[in-house]
Every structure is written in C-alpha cells, then in structure tokens.
C-alpha cells in the first residue's frame, strides 16, 4: 500500500514548514476527513429519523442509556483503531472479553480481592495481546491468523473455566462501576444518568487521542501503518511499538470486560462477546480509519460506535425488524463504508 | 534412504503419525476402541473408526475449499456460517415439501443449498477480486452475515424435517463406509483431477506465489479468485448438508460454528503454507481426518467439547511457528552447527 494520505508526519525532529507541503498536507487531510464526516452525517440522519419515526430519542434518558450501554464497544473500538492504524487487525477482542470476565468473576468468587481481580482481568487481556504481538512481530505471522488463534484460545479457555454463567459476589467493587450518577435531574424518568463505566470509556478515548496525536509512540503507529519500511529506516522503534499496540488492544479488551461485567450486574458467561470484534472493526471503519492502516482518527471510531448504537436503538424501537437481521445490517453498513474508502483512495491515487 | 527422507519431509506423513498417536491414546484408555462390529438394529457396521470417518466428511469438504483459497494467499472465514446456511435451506425446503421418501425432494434440497453456497461464495469472490478488499475482512463480514441469513431462513428456529434418502447420506453405508465419507472422497478425487489435469491448479499456485509475475505471464487473477471462493462456498454448503443429515436438524447457531478454524488447521497440517503458493489436496484431506480424530478423542477423554478450540488454537500456533522464517533458520543453523562439530571430531 503506498502512502497516499499524509498522517501526522512520523518524524522525531522539529518540522520545517514548507508552504507547498503544508498545502498538500491540508488537502490530504481534508480528503481523509470525508469518511469521518460521512459517519457524522449518517449518525445525525439516523437520530433525526428515529426521532421523527418513533419519538423520544432526543431525550436525556434515551441518550444516556445508549451512551452507557455502548461504553464497552467504545473501549474496544479505541483499541481496534490503534491496531488498524498500524495496518493490523485484532480478531480476538470478543473472545478475550469472554475469558477475562469469566476468569475475573471466578477469582472474585474464590476470595481474591475485588480490585486485584479487576487489575488481573486487564492483565490477562494484555497477556493475550502480548502473545499475538510477539507472533506477529517476531515470527511474521499474519495478524489475522495470530489473533484468530488467540480468539479460539480465549474462547476455549473461557469454556474450560465455566460453561454456565458465573455471578460476582454481592458488594464486589467491580459493581461500583455501574453506579448511576444523575448528571441532570430531569422531570419524571427523563434523567441524564451516566455510570463510572462510561467515564472510564471517556478516559480511554482521551488517553488514546493524546497517545496517537501527541506522543512519539503515536506517530510511530501511523508510521508503521503508512509505510513500515520507511518507519524502520527512519529509526522508529517498529518492533517495540507493534508489540505494544497488541498488548494495548488486549488490555483494553480486558477493561471493556470490566465495564461490561459491571454493567450487567456481575454476571459473566463464556459466550459473551461473540461478534464484538466485528462491531469494533465496523465502528473503526465507519469512523473513517483506513483498513489498510496509516490514516484515521480515534474520535472517528467513537462516532462509528455511536452509529452502531443508534442502529441498535432503531432496531429495538422499530420492533418490526427481527434481531436476526442485526448482524446482516451491521455487515452491510461496514461493507458500504469499506467500499466508500476504496473509492476515495482510488481517486486520490489517480 | 532418500525415499524415507522425502517421506519424512512430507507434511501429510506427519498428519498420519498424528492420527496413529491419537488412536493409540484411545486404545490405551479403552483396548476395544478400534473394534468394528455389526449393529444388530440396522445391520450396518458400527464402531469408533466409522464414527470418525463420518464426522470427517464435512471437514474434508471445507478443508478442500479452504486449500485453494489459502493457496491464493486468501482466507475464507465464512465456511462455518455457509454450512449453516446450506443446512438451514435444505431443512426448510424438506420440511415445506414434506415428502419423507422422495428422492426428488432430496435433490432439490441439495441443489438449493449448493446454489446458496455458490451465491455467497460469489459475493466473497467479487469483493476480493473486483473490489479488492482484503480476504479476511470480506469473509469476516460474510461469516457474520451468513449466520444471520441462516437465522432468517429458519426464522430463528432449529428446523427439523423428515426425508429418508437425505438422512441416508450421513447414516447409510456403502461397502461398509459411511456414504457421506465416500461422497467426500469422490469429490476430493474429482477436484484433484480438475486441478492437476488442467492448468487451473497451477494458475492458483502462481497467483499465491507471485500475483504480479503471474499477471505479467498472462494469468488473469479475477476469474481464478472468483472460482476459488465460489468453490469454497459450494463445498461449505455441501459440508453443511452432511452435518444436518446426521440428525435431520439444523442448529442455526451451532451448525458449522467455529468450523472455519478446523478447515484452516486441516490445510496447515497438510502442508499448505498460509503465505500462499503450493497446495496439497492429499495433505488437507489427511489434515481433516486428523481433526476429526482429534475431535472424537477429546470427547472420548471426557474434555468438554466447548474446550476443543483451545487445543486447536495451540496446535495452529505451533504449526505457524514451525512455518516461520525465524524458527526455520534457527533449526537450520542448529543442524549446521551439529554437522560442523561432527566434521571437527
């Protein structure tokens, strides 16, 4: 893949402002913003449609419950954004959510301190990421094969632990993440209620934004995805960064498991998270990140997650659309956006 | 000696060793494991070996399709879901026709399932070849979409139906072998002949080895890629038919679930590299038999069936490591060091 977009230039030194370059860079950027803008428009259109068709959408209660229930997806999408920006993919996140939530809850049930269990959950996730990262970086395994293997490993291990739902003990600290915080006390049930879990997702988004746009590691991520050889020749720490990317993705999957488990009241199952990797990939792609890597924004992925959230809401509100269609529709939207990307990149190359 | 050496280098040889080891493990646990007797109720041969052959039939089908996809440097993650689509279509149709002993109904059901498989495979093929999407993303979308399509076909139900001839596919025998296994082997033979007696196999390999060079040599990649994905879809639907004919019920969330890993694993065990290029049909078939033996062994040893993916994941990681440059050079260097030492001594 040739670099057709100019991501934040992956250089260590100070940038020398060259007028011609600056203009072409701005042009390049405005081009790469098109898919993200399309996602924002789609989101607004969906919300307006839902408001007109079903009502009670621009409603504090609806919006806040939507935000809270999609917090885990947002966290996964952030991790996936970083992986996809580097030109990779992580298919294991859904299964890692299943393994970490089941193992974490079982640890809590076996007398491990609740906070230690939460940290271990994130640690287990990071461990899966570490294995994927090492396989990909040092043994040249294709990312989708390595993470597919981790997907089956995590799912299988979760099933070995338990094939029936496990329940966290009452008063486990993890449940505190689902406390309702009334931000705006509206009339009747129309309150704007958020949970600490949602703010964890916000912190993750802010953290990833800073990492990607304000640090050397972030620039290296764009560099690897844009042109790995150039990044290597420029002396960027490609190997270290790539392993770190997958560790981060795994750890964020663990964190998503923490938030999700809290949200569902401490119940964990080995079948949790089937197909979540597709949701995360869809959110990233809808948000305008190129599947081939090197160009995209973490905030776009948040918009992408919200598009999926709005879609889920419309399907629930409609009631006429059977839930069987949900994966087909998600797949269809993902496909449409991938095609849009192909068209845009093809035009830019000419 | 050279013959033995080349045998040791053949991947399917190690697959057979694996099968023998697994079977011996079972024999250690139960000395009568390999016994084949006659089931007095049906008058057919019965035994664990026949069970293994029967469950291997669908795996042989999807592994065969996956072999060519992988040889073109692609991957088809949707085979498991397409199995469910094929099975769901056949069950719904047989239920609607309600002709418990009609051969016509059976052939219509088979035709419909294979047609659906071909259509879904065609979509994969078009996305990969014309649109130019990465294979894993196109087929990942198809993996989830096809599972949804299977649910739509049956309305979310696990449809069951009655059709004696169709049921015989997995439950009947010819010459003491399960019919489904015989059909699968026949298909393998036919496909092998097509691949090796025409230039198709060579073209597939050349695309996998070097797409640019093969294009310059005048091989048009698009029709070949489309053929490969359509073939994979058709074979997956056929595998789905074998699976549902066993119990005459389609489990829309369970039929073919996670079978894509089985197919990939069988192909890798058979010696086809995930990096594309040369393929071995015989290798993939042996690989499929090994997977079937592994599935049965894990069940026989009393491990939860849900846990088998973990074992397979470990096996695939090990195999991929063996294929990797780093490990190969390390082993080669170790070998050289040893010979050097011998020379010095």
Interface residues (C-beta under 8 A of the other chain):
Chain A: X89 X91 X135 X138 X139 X140 X141 X142 X144 X145 X146 X148 X149 X150 X151 X152 X153 X155 X156 X157 X159 X160 X163 X270 X275 X278 X281 X291 X292 X322 X324 X325 X326 X327 X328 X330 X331 X332 X334 X335 X338 X339 X342
Chain B: X75 X77 X127 X131 X132 X133 X134 X136 X137 X140 X141 X142 X144 X145 X147 X148 X149 X151 X152 X155 X156 X258 X261 X264 X274 X304 X306 X307 X308 X309 X310 X311 X312 X313 X314 X316 X317 X320 X321 X324 X325 X326 X327
